[in-house]
Amino acid sequence: MPISAPTPAEGTPVAAPLDGPAARACVVWGQDLLGYDFGPGHPMAPARLDLTMRLAQELGLLDGADVELVAPPPADDAVLATVHDTAYLAAVRAASDDGTPDPRRGLGTEDDPVFPGMHEAAARVVAGSWEAAGAIASGRVRHAVNLAGGMHHAKAGAASGFCVYNDAAVAVRRLLDEGVRRVAYVDVDAHHGDGVEEVFWDDPRVLTVSVHQSGATLFPGTGHPTDVGGPGAEGTAVNVALPPRTDGARWLRAVDAVVPPVLRAFRPEVLVTQHGCDAHGDDPLSDLDVSVGAQRTAAARLHALAHELTGGRWLALGGGGYAIARVVPLAWSAVVGEVVHAPVVDGQPVPAAFRDLVAEVTGVEGPGTFGAGVEARPWSAGFDPDDAVDRAILATRRAVFGHLGLDAHFD
């Protein structure tokens, strides 16, 4: 049976801070999620998710008494229509059932080729994020993660950038519909989170923050610092557009200089984060150079911000990431570790059984350790006008901080 949208009462209050049994973590996972498969040679290979969850299992991250595994059936049209146009849903079904392409709606393109069962596979990804958001809104869990999710490019009426349905936007919509008054969405994928930003462009209840490689040099070509939200919602879209080859320490400096102050000013009741790990230097689809250690550090800091600002209400999603042997499983299993309160530590060895599996599946030697975390020079240490990353940070702070009552130079 498909997952259906509930009909919550108007103005349902957000749940109180959670303790005890309600502090369970929800992990969305089931083998059926591997059905989101554009075919051989496509970068969005299901193996990246399969390897990640196998590593999480080897690390014991899915075994805790307070870990709830969720494997929902595909979401129904009522859920999908909270974000997507009905004509688009019909087009996806036609592509899925009959192989009918619709390039005008992004279906049957090089990025988003048609495959049998595409609708059900994409709707199952949405269902995971929908269920996780509902579990957080109801107070059943405090943290949740859906690494199959994070499909942040999909638009209301079109597929884009490997994303058929926008599970992140659907999850945020459910939180709002169930009475959450302010939701913050933070996206650290190498590519701008354009689809989520577009859905909530005019909605002052949703803060979208994207730290990405500049659209001047990378798909989808959007996410400029001067893009700050629509009329009545100015300051609720925040874009940090970084130059190519930004390394982990400077990337983390950008995250630290923008994300905590805007979140604290916005005061969200739930935090949703997208952890695309394609900013890594080995990734074939971006030009950044952000280590797994820097990405682990960012995930830990976002986790801490959820506890500081939202009573721990936190939904973490996957996203991009195409270096499937030595990057994606490490970065994403570390996100799972944060969600289940069993964080990966610096230098932690990667289990030998997993290294052997990576070699068998990919033909590449598996990584030996999780490496070290990264520290960054704080913004308070001073602005360097000769540093392109510092200039990008200041451009964002100047464009958006005033709308949030912040000082671009000092806060």
Secondary structure, 3 states (H helix, E strand, C coil): CCECCCCCCCCCCCCCCCCHHHHEEEEECCHHHHHCCCCCCCCCCHHHHHHHHHHHHHCCCCCCCCEEEECCCCECHHHHCCCCCHHHHHHHHHHHHHCCCEHHHCECCCCCCCCCCHHHHHHHHHHHHHHHHHHHHHCCEEEEEECCCCCCCCECCECECCECCCHHHHHHHHHHHCCCCCEEEEECCCCCCHHHHHHCCCCCCEEEEEEEECCCCCCCCCCCCCCCCCCCCCCCEEEEEECCCCEHHHHHHHHHHHHHHHHHHHCCCEEEEECCCCCCCCCCCCCCECCHHHHHHHHHHHHHHHHHHCCCCEEEECCCCCCCCCCHHHHHHHHHHHHCCCCCCCCCECCHHHHHHHHHHHCCCCCCECCCCCCCCCHHHCCCCCCHHHHHHHHHHHHHHHHHCCCCCCC
